[in-house]
Amino acid sequence: MDKFEKLFAEYPCVLTDELVKKNAADILAKHTAENNNREVWMQCLNQIDLTTLNGEDTTMKVATMAEKVNDFDGHFPGVPNVAAMCVYPALVETAREVLTEPIGIAAVAGGFPASQTFIEVKVAEAALAVEAGATEIDIVISIGKFLEGNYQEVYDEISEIKAAIRDAHLKVILETGALKTAENIYKASILAMAAGADFIKTSTGKIAVNATPEATYVMCHAIKDWHTKTGQKVCYKPAGGVSTTDEAVQHYTLVKEILGEQWLNNQSFRFGASRLANNLLSSIMGEDVKYF
């Protein structure tokens, strides 16, 4: 038995797709309404990685976003700011130079979004992003290698990038829409955590299926199982497709019910989003807001 057979035997996936769909729906039916309130909306806003990941991104666009983060309190006193900004590596320096608020600077790296490049390039890009000022690095697993069962290479890539970024937090994107099944999502979660992920994250937002309640259900159970056995607290980030207040509250509800109160903060639970910030602000303020 190799080390990955042993790892997956220690963390067997007992979740079927049908069971996940049913259990997630049951939790949401029972608990969503109690979380659909202004206090939770503000908490969700405070957990956002404000994101721009478009080919036409410019230094001006990122600088403008950073200035809006800086000026946020003046426009919305009493409402908590976002947790971080997330940009491409080449725009990290702009974010660092303009930001005055004490929030994180996240960079996608490692051949985002497909992860189809050389490991040397992935490691170098992640390290350079940290050198430019990133405090958090978001990478995608090598999905093809995972699906063909090449777990050693997937593990090695994550662990090498983790070593290269030193004290920065590593968020590992599973691209759950490509993994498709509960078993694959659970196994990829365990593999990423074993390799040193500080966060596990659903999606890039660049394919058709992104963060779903079912993916959150599976990944949160993997985090719970990992925490129970190791004592290590790995954090969670649904990203891609979470754009409305109702969707944010659904993911919040699942995290609360599966992982508990200690995950309900912006150190342990993030949303990767762009449109979500304005929609949450609109709910909080009771009027249409287009600030970000």
N, C-alpha and C positions, 0 to 999 in steps of 0.2 A: 504494500500500500504506500503510494507516494504521499508527500506532505499535503497535497491538495485534496486527495481522497480522504486523508485523515481529518483535514480541516472541515470538509463538508459532512463527514460522518459525525463530527462533534457538533456541528450546527445543521442538522437535517431540516430541510424545508418540509413542513407538514401542511402547508397552505396550497390548496388547489385554486384555480382561477374562479371556479364557481363559489367556493367558500369565501374567498376574498371579496367578491362582488356583493355577496349577501351580507357579510359582517360589516363591511364599510357602509353599505346602505342602512343597515340597522342602527349603527352608531349615529349616522347623520340624521336619521329620522327622529331619534330619541333626544339628541343633544344640540343640534344646530341652533334651534330657536333661542336657547338660553345664552348663546354666545353672540347672537346677532344684535350687538348694542354698541354705543359710542365708545365705551371703554375698550372693548376688544378691537374696534376699528382703529383706534389710536395705537394700540399695541401692535397691530399688524403693520401700520404705517412705519412704526419705529423699527420693524424687522425687514424693511425693504433694502435690497441692493439695487439702487437706482441705476438702470442699465441702458447703455446705447452701444449696440454691436451691429452697425450697418456699414456696408462698404463705402458709403458716402460720408461717414463721420469725418469731421474736421477738428482742428485745434479750437476753432471758434465755437463749434457746437459743444465740445466738452467744457471749455472755459465758461460758456453761458450756463450750462447745467451746474457747474461748481459754484458759480456766483449765486444761483438760485438757492442752492443748499446753504450757502453762507448767509443769505438774506432771509431764510425761511422764518426764523423766529419773529422778525419784524412784521411779517405778513400774517403769521398764525401763532400769536402768543398763547402759550399753554398747551400747544400741540407738539408732541415730540417729533424730532427730525428723523430722517431716514438713517439707516445703519451704515451704509457704504455706497460708494459709486463703483460701477463695474464697467470697464472700458477695454479696448484692445491694447496690447502692450505698447505700441508706438505712441499712445496717447496718455500713458500713465504720468509722464513727466508734466504734461499740461495740468492734469488733475492735481498733482502734488503742488505745483507752483501756485495755483489759484485757490485751492481749498484752504479755508481758515478754521472751519468747524472740525472738531475732533472725531471724524468718522473714518471708517476704513476705506482703503483704495484697493479694489479688486481688479485683477487683470485675467482675462482668458488667455491661456497659453497652451503649449504642448501640441501645436497643430490644430487648434480649435477651428471648426467644429467637428471635423471628421477624424482627427487623430491619425491621419494617414501620412506620416512622415517619419524620418529617422529618429531614433531615440536620442541621438546626440543633439539634434535640432530641438527636440522637445525640452531637454534638460537646459540647453543654452537659452532658449527663449524664456523659460520660466525664471531662470537665474537673472537674466538681464532685466526682466520686468520688476523683480524685487530690487535690483540695483537702482532702477529708475524711480522707485518709491512705492511700489505695490506692497501692501501688507497682507494681501490674500491672493492666492492663485487658484483659478478654476481650470481644471483640465478634464478631458474626456477620455474614458478608457478606450483601449483598442478593441472596438466592438467586434470586428471580424475575428480577431484572435481569441476573444472570449467565446464566441459562438462556435469556433472550431475546437474548443477545449484546450487551447494553448494558455493555460492559466499561469504558468511560470513567467512567460513574457509579460503578460498583463501586470502581474505582481511586481516584477522587476522594474517595469517602467514607472509605476506609481512610487515605489520605494526610492528609486533613483531621483525622481523629481522632488520628492519630499526632502531628501538629503540636500539637494541643491538649493532649495529655497530657505534653508536654515529656520529662522524663527517665524517666518510667514505662515499663515494658516493655509492648508491645502484642502480645497473642495474638489471632490472627485465626482464627475458627472457620469452617470450610468447609461444615459440615453435610453430610458425605459421603454419608449415607444418602439425602439428597434429590438429590444430584448423580448418584448411581447408577453412572456408568460410569468406568472408569479414565481415559479421555481427559478427561472433565469435571473429575475430581479433580486430575489433573496440571495442567491449564490453570489451574484456580482457585488451586492452590498457587503456580504461577509468577506469576500476577497479584498475589496477596497479597504475595509477597516483593518484587516490583517496586515495590509501593506503600509498602513500609516495615515489613512485619510483622517483629517480633522472634521470634515463635513462629508456626507454623501448627498448628492444632488440628483434630481430626476433627469433633467433634460437641458438641451442647448437652446430650444426654441426655434431650431432650424429644420425640423422635420414635421411631418403631419400630426403625429401623436406626441404630446408632451406630458406635462404633469397631470395626472388623473388622481381621483380619490383612491383608486385601487392601488396605484403605485405608492402613494403615501402610506397606505395601510401596510403594505408589504415591507417597505423600507423602515418604517417605524418599528415594526415587530423585529426586524433584523437588528436594529440599534438596541432595542430592549433586550434581546437575547444576548447580544455582545456585552452590554453593560452588566447583565446578571452574572455572566461567567468571568469577565475580566475586571470589572470595576471601572473600566474606561468609558467616559462619556463622549460619544461621538455625536456630532451635531447634524442637523437636517435642513435641507433647502429644496423646496419645490420650486421649479422654474419652468418657464415656457407655458403659455396658455392660461396663466393665472392673472386675469386682468380685471375681474369685477369684484366688488365687495363680497358678494355672496360666495364666489369661488374661494376667496381668501379665508372667509369664515369657515368654510367646509374643511380646508386643510388645517386650520387652527384647531378645529374641533377634534379632528382625528389625532393630531399630535397631543392635545390635552388628554384625551381619553386613553391613548395607548402609552405615551411616555410620561405624562404627568406634568405637574406645575413647574418642576425644575427646568423643563425645556422651554418654557414660555417666556423667553427673553431674547434680545437680539444678539447675544453671544452664542446661543444654542440653536436658534431657529431663524432662518431667513427666508424671504421670498425673492426670487430673481424676477424682476418686473420692470416694465417701463410705463405702460398705461395704468397699472394698478394704483400708483401713487395719486394721480388725479382723481380716480374713481373713489378711493378711500377718503380723500380730502372732501370730495363732494358729499359723501355720506356724513362725515364728521361735521361739516359746516352747514349742512341742510340746504345747499344750493350748488349749482353747477360751477365747478372750479377747474380751470385749466392753467395751473401754475407751472408745472414742470413740462 
